[in-house]
């Protein structure tokens, strides 16, 4: 996997599931493609396994819905406490 997004966190790098290229930099993306293609096939397979495991653990519809529910519940509680009675 090639990660090329401006974001404060880089899950691909954190879990070792691919390579990173600077967002908006076509030359960096080209270098990342070449780097990934030159990577040992067994290592690429391991990266794929790590990436799939991460997605299954935290990025399925059910997992994301549960995270959204926590955020919405927290916001609702916060707004209830701030309301004048």
BAPASE-869859 format. One line per 10 residues: number of its first residue (from 0); for each residue x, y, z of N, C-alpha, C, CB. Coordinates in nm, 4 decimals, decimal comma. Glycine has a CB too. Example, Ala and Ser with C-alpha at 12.3 -4.5 7.8 and 13.67 -1.06 7.14 Angstrom:
<atoms>
0	1,3190/-0,5690/0,7800/1,2300/-0,4500/0,7800/1,3200/-0,3300/0,7800/1,1308/-0,4473/0,9046 | 1,2850/-0,2250/0,7080/1,3670/-0,1060/0,7140/1,2900/0,0030/0,7870/1,4084/-0,0598/0,5725
</atoms>
This chain:
<atoms>
0	0,0843/-0,1158/0,0000/0,0000/0,0000/0,0000/0,0900/0,1237/0,0000/-0,0965/-0,0011/0,1215 | 0,0473/0,2248/-0,0718/0,1177/0,3531/-0,0710/0,0260/0,4550/-0,0051/0,1586/0,3984/-0,2165 | 0,0773/0,5201/0,0963/0,0026/0,6206/0,1716/0,0519/0,7567/0,1276/0,0190/0,6015/0,3264 | -0,0383/0,8387/0,0751/-0,0001/0,9712/0,0266/-0,1119/1,0702/0,0585/0,0293/0,9684/-0,1265 | -0,1295/1,0961/0,1862/-0,2372/1,1818/0,2342/-0,1823/1,2737/0,3421/-0,3562/1,0978/0,2882 | -0,2293/1,3987/0,3432/-0,1918/1,4897/0,4522/-0,2825/1,4608/0,5708/-0,2027/1,6405/0,4082 | -0,2259/1,4068/0,6755/-0,3015/1,3727/0,7952/-0,2051/1,3655/0,9134/-0,3781/1,2379/0,7771 | -0,2533/1,3909/1,0341/-0,1631/1,3882/1,1490/-0,1135/1,2476/1,1836/-0,2321/1,4476/1,2686 | -0,1839/1,1448/1,1394/-0,1397/1,0084/1,1679/-0,1197/0,9319/1,0379/-0,2414/0,9356/1,2582 | -0,0323/0,8341/1,0421/-0,0017/0,7530/0,9250/-0,0073/0,6069/0,9663/0,1378/0,7894/0,8648
10	-0,1256/0,5483/0,9588/-0,1449/0,4101/1,0011/-0,0592/0,3144/0,9187/-0,2922/0,3715/0,9898 | -0,0441/0,3409/0,7910/0,0356/0,2533/0,7053/0,1785/0,2433/0,7586/0,0358/0,3051/0,5593 | 0,2352/0,3563/0,7943/0,3708/0,3574/0,8492/0,3746/0,2953/0,9884/0,4250/0,5005/0,8542 | 0,2761/0,3293/1,0722/0,2732/0,2785/1,2100/0,2697/0,1267/1,2161/0,1533/0,3345/1,2833 | 0,1948/0,0636/1,1267/0,1822/-0,0820/1,1331/0,2713/-0,1538/1,0318/0,0382/-0,1219/1,1106 | 0,3431/-0,0774/0,9511/0,4331/-0,1386/0,8530/0,3577/-0,2070/0,7399/0,5239/-0,2388/0,9212 | 0,2565/-0,1389/0,6865/0,1732/-0,1996/0,5828/0,2021/-0,1433/0,4437/0,0270/-0,1796/0,6162 | 0,3119/-0,0717/0,4275/0,3427/-0,0164/0,2966/0,4446/0,0938/0,3059/0,2180/0,0348/0,2302 | 0,4422/0,1814/0,2067/0,5364/0,2935/0,2027/0,4582/0,4244/0,1968/0,6329/0,2813/0,0807 | 0,5266/0,5331/0,2274/0,4638/0,6645/0,2335/0,5269/0,7575/0,1303/0,4763/0,7245/0,3752
20	0,4411/0,8387/0,0688/0,4873/0,9427/-0,0233/0,4235/1,0735/0,0189/0,4523/0,9082/-0,1722 | 0,4951/1,1811/0,0020/0,4411/1,3130/0,0359/0,3178/1,3419/-0,0480/0,5472/1,4230/0,0150 | 0,2126/1,3870/0,0189/0,0879/1,4198/-0,0512/0,1109/1,5337/-0,1488/-0,0233/1,4572/0,0488 | 0,0539/1,5221/-0,2664/0,0637/1,6286/-0,3654/0,1955/1,6331/-0,4400/0,0417/1,7583/-0,2998 | 0,2800/1,5324/-0,4209/0,4117/1,5305/-0,4850/0,4190/1,4113/-0,5804/0,5260/1,5234/-0,3784 | 0,3951/1,4339/-0,7106/0,3950/1,3226/-0,8055/0,5281/1,2479/-0,8128/0,3595/1,3733/-0,9420 | 0,6392/1,3205/-0,7962/0,7697/1,2549/-0,7992/0,7851/1,1612/-0,6794/0,8830/1,3596/-0,8004 | 0,7377/1,2042/-0,5633/0,7436/1,1194/-0,4441/0,6568/0,9954/-0,4627/0,6987/1,1979/-0,3193 | 0,5413/1,0131/-0,5255/0,4541/0,8992/-0,5520/0,5226/0,8012/-0,6477/0,3191/0,9466/-0,6106 | 0,5866/0,8528/-0,7496/0,6591/0,7663/-0,8441/0,7696/0,6894/-0,7725/0,7189/0,8498/-0,9596
30	0,8441/0,7575/-0,6843/0,9502/0,6901/-0,6084/0,8917/0,5819/-0,5179/1,0298/0,7921/-0,5243 | 0,7765/0,6103/-0,4562/0,7127/0,5122/-0,3686/0,6688/0,3889/-0,4472/0,5922/0,5748/-0,2971 | 0,6169/0,4100/-0,5675/0,5773/0,2967/-0,6522/0,6984/0,2110/-0,6862/0,5091/0,3463/-0,7816 | 0,8073/0,2764/-0,7240/0,9304/0,2041/-0,7573/0,9829/0,1303/-0,6348/1,0377/0,3009/-0,8116 | 0,9798/0,1972/-0,5183/1,0266/0,1347/-0,3940/0,9426/0,0117/-0,3600/1,0218/0,2359/-0,2777 | 0,8135/0,0251/-0,3693/0,7260/-0,0869/-0,3353/0,7451/-0,2030/-0,4332/0,5790/-0,0416/-0,3346 | 0,7603/-0,1704/-0,5613/0,7808/-0,2752/-0,6617/0,9126/-0,3484/-0,6374/0,7788/-0,2150/-0,8037 | 1,0144/-0,2755/-0,5892/1,1458/-0,3353/-0,5650/1,1540/-0,4104/-0,4315/1,2521/-0,2275/-0,5688 | 1,0538/-0,3951/-0,3487/1,0529/-0,4613/-0,2177/1,0366/-0,6117/-0,2362/0,9392/-0,4051/-0,1277 | 1,1051/-0,6865/-0,1532/1,0968/-0,8326/-0,1564/0,9498/-0,8776/-0,1545/1,1739/-0,8940/-0,0362
40	0,9113/-0,9688/-0,2416/0,7719/-1,0139/-0,2477/0,7181/-1,0678/-0,1142/0,7588/-1,1207/-0,3530 | 0,8046/-1,1349/-0,0376/0,7604/-1,1867/0,0924/0,7300/-1,0727/0,1891/0,8672/-1,2797/0,1526 | 0,8131/-0,9681/0,1852/0,7892/-0,8516/0,2699/0,6615/-0,7800/0,2271/0,9091/-0,7550/0,2644 | 0,6389/-0,7688/0,0951/0,5146/-0,7077/0,0476/0,3936/-0,7881/0,0950/0,5148/-0,6975/-0,1064 | 0,4056/-0,9203/0,0936/0,2958/-1,0046/0,1413/0,2702/-0,9810/0,2897/0,3268/-1,1530/0,1158 | 0,3784/-0,9692/0,3675/0,3637/-0,9407/0,5113/0,2966/-0,8049/0,5328/0,5018/-0,9436/0,5817 | 0,3340/-0,7055/0,4522/0,2707/-0,5738/0,4617/0,1210/-0,5861/0,4356/0,3351/-0,4744/0,3618 | 0,0862/-0,6647/0,3351/-0,0546/-0,6851/0,3026/-0,1315/-0,7510/0,4155/-0,0672/-0,7682/0,1782 | -0,0694/-0,8496/0,4783/-0,1336/-0,9177/0,5911/-0,1554/-0,8192/0,7057/-0,0480/-1,0381/0,6387 | -0,0534/-0,7378/0,7364/-0,0679/-0,6389/0,8441/-0,1768/-0,5371/0,8118/0,0652/-0,5668/0,8688
50	-0,1805/-0,4918/0,6873/-0,2824/-0,3955/0,6466/-0,4226/-0,4535/0,6570/-0,2565/-0,3490/0,5047 | -0,4406/-0,5755/0,6090/-0,5727/-0,6401/0,6169/-0,6147/-0,6595/0,7618/-0,5714/-0,7757/0,5440 | -0,5216/-0,7015/0,8457/-0,5541/-0,7226/0,9871/-0,5968/-0,5918/1,0529/-0,4337/-0,7827/1,0620 | -0,5278/-0,4834/1,0211/-0,5630/-0,3531/1,0795/-0,7013/-0,3091/1,0351/-0,4595/-0,2467/1,0407 | -0,7319/-0,3279/0,9081/-0,8633/-0,2887/0,8562/-0,9718/-0,3724/0,9228/-0,8691/-0,3051/0,7019 | -0,9500/-0,5018/0,9325/-1,0503/-0,5887/0,9949/-1,0685/-0,5567/1,1434/-1,0105/-0,7355/0,9779 | -0,9621/-0,5141/1,2091/-0,9697/-0,4859/1,3526/-1,0368/-0,3527/1,3834/-0,8314/-0,4871/1,4123 | -1,0176/-0,2533/1,2995/-1,0670/-0,1219/1,3386/-1,1390/-0,0416/1,2341/-0,9577/-0,0442/1,3853 | -1,1530/-0,0943/1,1137/-1,2105/-0,0129/1,0080/-1,3251/-0,0813/0,9329/-1,1035/0,0249/0,9114 | -1,3857/-0,1810/0,9943/-1,5042/-0,2405/0,9338/-1,6217/-0,1461/0,9586/-1,5328/-0,3839/0,9921
60	-1,7321/-0,1692/0,8907/-1,8506/-0,0870/0,9112/-1,8921/-0,0903/1,0584/-1,9663/-0,1351/0,8212 | -1,8932/-0,2091/1,1172/-1,9344/-0,2212/1,2577/-1,8400/-0,1459/1,3514/-1,9407/-0,3687/1,2983 | -1,7085/-0,1567/1,3269/-1,6120/-0,0875/1,4127/-1,6252/0,0635/1,3998/-1,4694/-0,1306/1,3780 | -1,6412/0,1128/1,2773/-1,6554/0,2570/1,2570/-1,7876/0,3077/1,3143/-1,6462/0,2912/1,1076 | -1,8925/0,2280/1,3000/-2,0224/0,2674/1,3574/-2,0129/0,2762/1,5091/-2,1332/0,1670/1,3168 | -1,9419/0,1830/1,5715/-1,9251/0,1860/1,7170/-1,8468/0,3100/1,7599/-1,8535/0,0584/1,7656 | -1,7434/0,3457/1,6836/-1,6661/0,4658/1,7152/-1,7521/0,5908/1,7000/-1,5419/0,4753/1,6248 | -1,8328/0,5953/1,5958/-1,9215/0,7091/1,5743/-2,0237/0,7195/1,6868/-1,9926/0,6970/1,4388 | -2,0743/0,6064/1,7316/-2,1712/0,6066/1,8414/-2,1104/0,6658/1,9687/-2,2213/0,4639/1,8685 | -1,9859/0,6306/1,9969/-1,9173/0,6844/2,1147/-1,9053/0,8365/2,1033/-1,7769/0,6199/2,1306
70	-1,8656/0,8855/1,9868/-1,8505/1,0299/1,9663/-1,9849/1,1004/1,9804/-1,7895/1,0591/1,8277 | -2,0876/1,0462/1,9164/-2,2203/1,1094/1,9221/-2,2748/1,1106/2,0644/-2,3186/1,0364/1,8293 | -2,2559/1,0030/2,1370/-2,3009/0,9961/2,2763/-2,2282/1,0993/2,3607/-2,2786/0,8553/2,3340 | -2,0990/1,1124/2,3385/-2,0196/1,2097/2,4133/-2,0663/1,3525/2,3836/-1,8703/1,1945/2,3793 | -2,0910/1,3820/2,2574/-2,1371/1,5153/2,2196/-2,2744/1,5431/2,2799/-2,1420/1,5295/2,0663 | -2,3627/1,4443/2,2757/-2,4971/1,4621/2,3319/-2,4897/1,4883/2,4822/-2,5845/1,3378/2,3039 | -2,4044/1,4144/2,5512/-2,3903/1,4351/2,6969/-2,3339/1,5731/2,7276/-2,2994/1,3268/2,7585 | -2,2359/1,6148/2,6485/-2,1734/1,7458/2,6687/-2,2753/1,8567/2,6462/-2,0527/1,7641/2,5742 | -2,3566/1,8444/2,5429/-2,4545/1,9499/2,5151/-2,5648/1,9509/2,6186/-2,5142/1,9322/2,3761 | -2,5993/1,8356/2,6769/-2,7001/1,8309/2,7826/-2,6508/1,9031/2,9080/-2,7360/1,6852/2,8159
80	-2,5227/1,8872/2,9387/-2,4648/1,9508/3,0572/-2,4523/2,1017/3,0414/-2,3287/1,8915/3,0868 | -2,4378/2,1467/2,9182/-2,4203/2,2891/2,8925/-2,5505/2,3644/2,8775/-2,3387/2,3083/2,7703 | -2,6608/2,2943/2,8706/-2,7923/2,3561/2,8509/-2,8429/2,4213/2,9772/-2,8925/2,2533/2,8031 | -2,9007/2,5405/2,9636/-2,9638/2,6063/3,0790/-3,0921/2,5328/3,1151/-2,9936/2,7565/3,0488 | -3,1179/2,5219/3,2437/-3,2399/2,4510/3,2888/-3,3372/2,5447/3,3513/-3,2061/2,3412/3,3873
</atoms>
